[in-house]
Amino acid sequence: MIKELRPALSLLLMLTALTGLAYPLAVTGLAQLVFPWQAQGSLIERDGHVVGSALIGQSFSGPGYFHGRPSATADQPYNAANSMGSNLAPSARALADGVTAAVQAARAGNPGTKGPVPMDLVTASASGLDPHISPAAARFQVKRVAKARQVTEDEIEAVLAALTEGRELAILGEARVNVLMLNLALDQRWPIR
């Protein structure tokens, strides 16, 4: 019996070392060499302090800040250790009620803004961590942000336009704006008084 187990155990140990240790270490090392910023979490620093990640959304609640997509993480917003969607079906009453409440909150928080509320301001992304919003969602908030920062809407629109990212490789995805980068640019240019 030992004679039959020895090759199986040897193969198990060899494959465990190869796929459980050597391969992950090699991929991690290669990522550190080729994509060091992304491999370290795409951390954004200001004045020597980490203020966030370009890959994970954050909560912004003040009137002078652009607000991101709602987070679907359960215990606290944008908790990367708890990434998940809501798992609610399109026909779920809880989803419809949540979207209705979010639309009302978006309208109340952005008085005077006309047109429909963009979908990404009232629904969470699949991961619940999306750091981006659509340019339409950002434009929906321009009036409130400009008023709070005491600048013109055109000035906010110019910063928004400069930070709008296009499609990847000109065909993949949609145009988007990183909310953290946008808010940091506004803080740098027009600090909230």
C-alpha angles and dihedrals in degrees: 000000000000087000091060095042096050096070092043093050092044091052091046092052093045094049091044090053092045101043099026100043117007098044097046091046092049093049092046091049092048091049090051090053100042102031107019097159094050093042090055092055100268090268119191116216130195122182091350094306128107108241099178147303128282088223102051125059124234135206116258117178109163121103091241093060133075111243121224133216118302113267119236095200109120110217101037134355118272095004102168091197089062102043113165145122124247093258090217116146118237087249094052114122090214090059093049091047091048093050091047091052091046091051090051091048092048091051092047092047093049105043116188094022111131130208133040121322108254113249095236091063092059105034131058123235121248092265095038088227105084111148094194137078129189120263087247091057090050093048089051088063100041096096093054094044093047092050093049092048092043095234133115123275089238091060091052090045090054092054090045092052092049092053098043110116118212129220118301110260086357092281111054123087127338136289111281145175125221104230096207093050091047094050092046090051090051092048090051094049102034112014114203110260 
